[in-house]
Amino acid sequence: MEQKSKFIGKIRDNPLIALERGNRDVMLTIWREYLTEILELDPKSGRRRLLIQRLEHAGDFDKLYSDWNDLSTQERGDRWLALIRTTKALLAEVKDVCLRCGDCCFQSSPTLTEADMGLFQDNILGWTEVYTLRRGERGVDPRSGAVTPITEERLKIKEHAATKNCLFYATNPSRCLIYEHRPQQCREQLCNRREEELPPPPTAFLTRQAFFGQHPELWALLVAHEERCAIARLEQALELLAANNEDEASETLFDMLHFDHYLRQLLLTEWEIPAGALDFLLGRPLTQLLPQLGLKAEMTANGVFRLERL
């Protein structure tokens, strides 16, 4: 429904009289205000847009708008009442239903819980489609939207670099590519729920140990990487740098950068781990994290990293 509404007469004083006497644009204005009141959604939300499309289709709103000026008072009342009844019935039907509008998927990708291990066992998810947020990295709270350091590692589905949309959200038409097998967080976090209606946050998150803890040699490499390249160690080096203790800070940063880089090369060449899986095994490269902290690291032709302030 693309017609532009006009505000004619004292519509808000008595909407019923306005419907009885007003033209189709008056009716359209009242309809739009009714939707704003009953939907209680952000005007820009995808769920609101899809709901209005469904409501107007189910209520044959285009035909009502076209006929309105020629309808008698009784016909106007009957058809308006039918539209409202259809609206209320449809809204009750979809109250706890995901409409695949993409509002959640546009913000970020889901964090995986222990309940999602079956998605790997069933080959719905693979190593190249997941990455690790390590302890101390900054993550987005899915409820508040706040960006804060995380206290324990999290596994997340990858996101499109340019948009931060979930990897499995596709457009034209909008859809989730694994909707029937979507992770637990996606199933429980309906975008139209109020804070008090949300289920308790999950406590049993999936971690790398669940995948690699039973492989001692590989797990030992991951543990060593976590110790040598810990986010806390990185932050300590940056504090030294800020205090003009450049020698000690540089020594730590170069040690971390080289260990991170050459362990990735080792896993690629000797372990034949796919390049796309390294962000799962080791988290994101330090060279990607440093710009968030005001530094840029580039490897020279001699195989040595060079640091620059941004």
C-alpha positions, -999 to 999 in steps of 0.1 A, spaced: 0 0 0 19 30 -12 -7 58 -13 3 89 6 -21 98 34 -36 132 40 -47 145 74 -82 159 68 -105 173 95 -104 165 132 -96 129 128 -83 123 163 -113 139 180 -137 112 168 -122 86 144 -156 69 140 -172 101 127 -141 107 105 -145 72 90 -182 78 84 -177 112 67 -141 113 54 -127 102 21 -103 74 15 -73 94 26 -89 101 60 -95 63 63 -58 57 53 -46 81 80 -67 64 107 -55 30 95 -18 41 98 -24 55 133 -42 23 143 -12 2 131 13 24 150 -7 19 182 -13 -18 179 20 -29 166 43 -11 191 73 -17 169 101 6 156 89 23 125 120 11 107 118 -25 118 116 -53 92 90 -71 113 67 -41 112 71 -38 75 63 -75 69 33 -74 93 18 -45 76 22 -62 42 5 -94 56 -23 -75 73 -32 -54 43 -31 -85 21 -53 -105 45 -77 -76 49 -78 -68 12 -69 -32 21 -61 -21 -15 -97 -29 -25 -111 -12 6 -90 19 -2 -102 19 -38 -139 14 -29 -140 37 1 -154 69 -14 -183 50 -30 -193 30 1 -224 38 22 -220 44 59 -232 9 67 -207 -6 41 -179 14 55 -187 2 91 -189 -34 81 -158 -35 61 -137 -15 86 -149 -39 113 -139 -69 92 -104 -53 86 -99 -48 124 -110 -84 132 -87 -98 105 -59 -77 119 -64 -89 155 -67 -125 145 -35 -124 124 -15 -106 151 -25 -132 177 -15 -159 152 20 -146 147 27 -132 182 54 -158 189 64 -165 153 96 -155 136 87 -138 103 123 -140 90 124 -102 87 161 -101 93 161 -75 122 181 -98 144 203 -111 116 213 -75 105 227 -67 140 250 -96 144 253 -134 142 242 -158 170 265 -170 198 265 -208 199 255 -229 230 261 -265 239 226 -272 224 241 -263 190 267 -291 189 243 -312 169 244 -287 141 281 -296 136 274 -333 139 247 -330 112 269 -310 90 247 -279 91 276 -259 104 313 -264 97 347 -251 109 349 -225 82 316 -209 91 324 -202 128 349 -179 146 360 -176 182 358 -145 203 385 -150 228 384 -139 265 389 -101 267 377 -93 232 348 -69 228 315 -84 220 279 -71 215 254 -79 241 224 -92 221 199 -78 246 213 -44 254 234 -38 223 263 -27 245 298 -34 234 318 -48 263 348 -72 269 337 -108 273 348 -127 303 348 -162 287 353 -172 251 324 -175 227 319 -192 194 299 -173 168 287 -178 133 307 -157 109 293 -124 96 296 -106 62 326 -83 66 309 -53 48 275 -54 67 280 -75 99 249 -95 88 249 -131 98 266 -153 72 234 -173 67 211 -144 61 204 -139 24 184 -111 7 163 -108 -25 142 -125 -11 151 -121 26 156 -155 42 177 -176 65 196 -203 47 195 -227 77 162 -215 92 149 -250 100 182 -258 118 190 -224 132 209 -221 165 193 -219 199 198 -182 203 180 -175 170 150 -197 181 146 -180 215 153 -144 208 122 -131 189 128 -94 180 93 -83 191 96 -96 227 99 -72 255 129 -76 279 107 -92 306 93 -117 280 128 -130 270 140 -164 283 169 -164 307 203 -159 290 220 -192 282 247 -203 305 261 -234 287 281 -218 258 299 -239 233 337 -236 234 367 -249 214 375 -275 241 343 -294 231 358 -299 197 395 -302 203 399 -311 239 401 -348 230 430 -342 206 460 -336 229 485 -324 204 463 -299 186 447 -288 219 482 -281 233 489 -257 204 456 -239 210 463 -235 247 498 -223 240 484 -197 216 459 -186 242 487 -180 267 512 -163 243 486 -142 225 461 -135 253 441 -103 250 451 -94 285 488 -97 275 480 -75 245 464 -48 267 493 -49 291 517 -42 262 495 -13 251 496 1 286 534 0 285 534 17 252 511 45 265 536 49 294 564 54 269 580 21 278 584 13 241 611 -13 243 593 -37 266 560 -31 248 575 -37 214 592 -69 226 559 -83 238 539 -72 207 564 -87 183 565 -119 202 527 -121 201 524 -112 164 550 -136 152 537 -165 173 502 -158 160 513 -156 124 536 -186 123 512 -209 142 486 -201 116 511 -211 89 519 -243 107 483 -253 109 478 -245 72 508 -264 59 515 -293 84 481 -299 97 463 -290 65 437 -270 83 416 -249 58 424 -212 59 388 -204 66 389 -225 98 418 -206 114 395 -180 130 377 -208 147 408 -226 160 428 -195 170 403 -166 169 409 -136 147 445 -127 138 461 -101 160 467 -79 129 429 -76 127 425 -67 164 452 -41 167 435 -14 146 407 -14 171 433 -4 197 451 23 176 479 2 161 486 -12 126 509 -42 121 523 -52 87 548 -79 79 578 -67 59 595 -86 30 620 -98 56 593 -116 76 594 -91 105 564 -71 116 564 -34 115 541 -14 139 525 20 133 502 41 153 469 50 137 
